[in-house]
Amino acid sequence: MLSRLTRPQVLAVCALPVVALLATAAFAPLPFSVAQPGLTADVLGKNQGAPVITIKGAPTHGTTGQLRMTTIEATGPDASIRLGDVLGSWFDTDRAVMPRDAVYPNGDGVEEIEEYNEEQMKESQDAATAAALGYLDLDGADVDVRLRLEDVGGPSAGLLFSLGIIDKLGAGDLTGGRVVAGTGTITPRGEVGAVGGVPLKTQAARRDGATVFLVPKAECSDARAELPKGLRLIPVTTLKGAVDSLEALETGQGEVPAC
C-alpha cells in the first residue's frame, strides 16, 4: 500500500536525485585542462646557458632588444580536474579552462605527448628557418641555422624564431630596443597561423616586460578580451607583414596595424 505524500514531501523526494547528481558531478573527473600563463624566452638571447639561435656561413650583427616567444602551462593529461576547479578558473583571469583534447592529442599518454610536441617543435624550427632565409633571399645550403630551446614543445614559436633569424642576419634592428613578444605558427612560405591560448600568453608577455605583442590576426578578438595594460597588439598574417610592422614601429614611417 502506498502512502500519500504531501507537496513538500514530493519536492523533497524529487530533489534527492538532483542532489546526488550534483554531488557526483562535483567529485567526478572532467575532460578539461586548466591552463595559466607559462614561461617566455628571448630567442635573441640564451636558454639554459646556450644561444637559442646559432648561425654559421653568413655574417650576423648584434641586436638591442628582445623577441620573446610565449607559452602556456596546462595541467597534465592524467590530472583529475573536477567541477570546483572548472568553476574557480572561470572567475580567475590568470587561468583558463580548455578542453583536454585541445591541449593534448586524444588518447595519448605522457610519453607520446612529449614525443609529439618535440616533433612539432622540430617541424616548426625547420619551417621558421626556411621562411626566414627565403625572406632574406639566402641559400639554405650555404647558411647553417641551428635553433635550440629546451623544455618547450609545439609549433607556436615559429613566427618568433623566423623574426629572430632575420634580426640577426638582416640589415636593420627589428626591435628598436623594445621587448617584443608574440606567438604564431609559421609555414616555409612565411604564412602565420593561429595557436590558441592567446589571452594567457599576453599576460605572460606583459609579466616579462613586453610592450608589443604580435598576434595571428585570426585571434585578435581573443587577445583583446583580457589584454594587459601597457601591451600593444599588432596583428599579423605573414612573416613579411610582421617585419614591415616592426620596421614601421621603429622608424615611425608607414602604418602599424592594430587589432
C-alpha positions in Angstrom: 0.0 0.0 0.0 1.4 3.4 -1.0 1.1 6.3 1.4 0.0 9.7 0.0 2.8 12.3 0.0 2.2 15.9 0.7 3.7 18.5 -1.8 6.7 19.3 0.4 7.4 15.6 0.7 7.2 15.1 -3.1 9.6 18.0 -3.7 12.0 16.6 -1.2 11.9 13.1 -2.8 12.4 14.6 -6.3 15.3 16.7 -5.0 17.2 13.7 -3.8 18.3 12.5 -7.3 19.3 16.1 -8.2 21.4 16.4 -5.1 23.0 13.0 -5.9 23.8 14.1 -9.5 25.3 17.4 -8.3 27.4 15.6 -5.7 28.6 13.1 -8.4 29.4 16.0 -10.8 31.4 17.8 -8.1 33.7 14.9 -7.5 33.8 13.2 -10.9 36.9 14.0 -13.1 36.0 16.1 -16.1 37.6 16.1 -19.6 39.3 19.5 -19.2 42.7 21.0 -18.6 43.4 24.2 -16.6 45.9 26.5 -18.2 47.8 29.5 -16.9 50.5 31.9 -18.3 53.7 30.0 -18.9 57.4 30.9 -19.5 58.6 33.2 -22.1 62.0 33.1 -23.8 64.1 35.6 -25.7 65.0 33.9 -29.0 67.7 36.5 -29.5 69.4 35.5 -26.3 70.3 32.3 -24.4 68.3 29.5 -23.0 69.9 27.4 -20.2 73.3 28.9 -21.0 73.3 28.3 -24.8 72.3 30.7 -27.6 68.8 30.0 -28.9 69.9 30.9 -32.4 73.3 29.9 -33.8 74.2 30.9 -37.4 77.2 29.9 -39.5 78.0 30.7 -43.1 76.8 34.3 -43.1 77.7 37.5 -41.1 75.5 38.4 -38.2 75.1 41.5 -36.2 74.2 42.4 -32.6 70.6 43.1 -31.5 69.4 45.7 -29.0 66.0 44.4 -27.8 64.3 41.1 -27.2 62.0 38.8 -29.1 60.1 36.7 -26.6 58.2 33.6 -27.6 55.4 32.8 -25.2 53.8 29.7 -23.8 51.0 28.4 -21.6 51.3 25.8 -18.8 48.5 23.3 -18.5 47.6 20.5 -16.1 48.8 17.2 -17.3 46.7 14.7 -19.4 46.3 12.5 -16.4 45.4 15.3 -14.0 42.0 14.9 -12.3 40.1 18.1 -13.0 36.8 18.5 -11.1 33.8 20.8 -11.1 35.3 23.0 -8.4 38.5 23.5 -10.4 36.5 24.5 -13.5 34.2 26.9 -11.7 37.1 28.5 -9.9 39.0 29.0 -13.2 36.1 30.8 -14.8 36.4 33.6 -12.3 40.2 33.8 -12.4 41.7 35.8 -15.3 45.1 34.1 -14.7 43.7 30.7 -15.6 41.6 29.3 -18.3 39.6 26.0 -18.7 40.3 24.3 -22.1 39.0 21.0 -23.5 41.7 18.4 -22.8 41.6 17.3 -26.4 42.5 20.9 -27.4 45.6 20.7 -25.3 46.7 17.1 -25.7 46.2 14.6 -28.5 43.2 12.5 -27.6 44.1 9.1 -26.1 47.9 9.6 -25.9 49.9 9.1 -22.8 52.5 11.4 -21.3 55.5 10.0 -23.3 53.6 10.0 -26.6 52.5 13.6 -26.0 56.1 14.7 -25.2 57.3 13.0 -28.4 54.5 14.6 -30.4 55.3 18.1 -29.0 59.1 17.6 -29.8 58.2 16.6 -33.4 56.0 19.7 -33.7 58.8 21.9 -32.4 61.3 20.4 -34.8 59.0 20.9 -37.8 58.3 24.5 -36.6 62.0 25.2 -36.4 62.7 23.9 -39.9 59.8 25.9 -41.3 60.9 29.0 -39.4 64.4 28.7 -40.8 63.1 28.2 -44.4 60.8 31.1 -44.1 63.5 33.5 -42.7 66.1 32.5 -45.3 63.5 32.8 -48.0 62.6 36.2 -46.9 66.3 37.3 -46.9 66.9 35.5 -50.2 69.6 33.4 -48.7 70.5 29.9 -49.7 69.9 27.3 -47.0 72.7 25.2 -48.4 75.2 28.0 -47.6 73.8 29.3 -44.3 73.6 26.9 -41.3 71.0 27.9 -38.8 70.6 25.9 -35.5 67.7 26.6 -33.1 67.8 25.4 -29.5 65.1 25.8 -26.9 64.9 23.4 -24.1 61.7 22.2 -22.3 59.3 23.7 -24.8 57.3 21.9 -27.4 54.7 22.5 -30.1 54.7 24.8 -33.1 53.7 28.2 -31.7 57.2 29.7 -31.6 57.6 29.5 -35.3 57.0 33.2 -36.0 59.3 34.4 -33.3 62.1 32.0 -34.5 61.8 33.4 -38.0 62.0 37.0 -36.7 65.0 36.2 -34.6 66.9 34.8 -37.6 66.0 37.8 -39.7 67.0 40.2 -36.9 70.4 38.6 -36.6 71.1 38.3 -40.4 69.2 41.4 -41.8 70.4 44.9 -42.1 68.2 46.6 -39.6 67.2 46.3 -35.9 63.7 44.9 -35.7 63.0 45.5 -32.0 64.4 49.0 -31.7 65.5 48.1 -28.2 61.9 47.1 -27.2 60.8 43.9 -25.6 58.6 42.4 -28.3 56.7 39.2 -27.7 54.3 37.1 -29.7 53.0 33.8 -30.9 52.1 32.1 -34.1 52.9 29.1 -36.3 54.9 29.6 -39.5 55.0 27.8 -42.8 58.1 27.7 -45.0 56.4 30.3 -47.2 56.0 32.6 -44.3 52.3 32.3 -43.6 51.4 32.8 -39.9 48.8 30.6 -38.3 46.7 30.7 -35.1 47.8 28.8 -32.0 45.3 29.1 -29.1 45.7 30.3 -25.5 46.5 33.9 -26.6 44.9 35.7 -23.6 47.2 33.7 -21.3 50.2 34.4 -23.5 49.7 38.1 -23.5 49.7 38.0 -19.7 53.0 36.1 -19.7 54.4 38.6 -22.2 53.5 41.6 -20.1 54.7 40.0 -16.9 58.1 39.6 -18.6 58.4 43.2 -19.7 56.9 43.1 -23.3 55.2 46.3 -24.6 54.4 44.9 -28.0 52.7 41.6 -28.9 52.5 40.1 -32.3 49.3 38.0 -32.6 47.8 36.0 -35.5 45.1 38.2 -37.0 42.5 35.5 -36.6 43.0 35.7 -32.8 42.7 39.4 -32.4 39.4 39.3 -30.6 40.7 36.7 -28.1 43.8 38.8 -27.5 41.7 41.9 -26.8 39.4 40.2 -24.4 41.8 40.3 -21.4 44.6 42.5 -22.8 47.0 43.6 -20.0 47.5 47.3 -19.7 50.6 48.6 -21.5 50.7 45.9 -24.1 50.2 46.9 -27.8 48.7 44.3 -30.1 49.9 44.0 -33.7 48.0 41.5 -35.9 50.0 39.5 -38.5 49.2 37.1 -41.2 52.6 36.7 -42.9 56.2 37.0 -41.9 56.7 39.9 -44.2 53.8 41.7 -42.6 55.4 41.2 -39.2 58.7 42.5 -40.3 57.1 45.5 -42.0 55.1 46.3 -38.9 58.2 46.2 -36.6 60.1 48.3 -39.0 57.3 50.9 -39.2 57.1 50.9 -35.4 60.9 51.5 -35.2 61.2 54.2 -37.8 57.9 55.9 -37.3 57.3 55.6 -41.1 54.5 53.6 -42.5 51.4 52.1 -40.9 51.4 49.8 -37.9 48.2 47.7 -38.0 46.1 47.2 -34.9 43.5 44.7 -33.8 
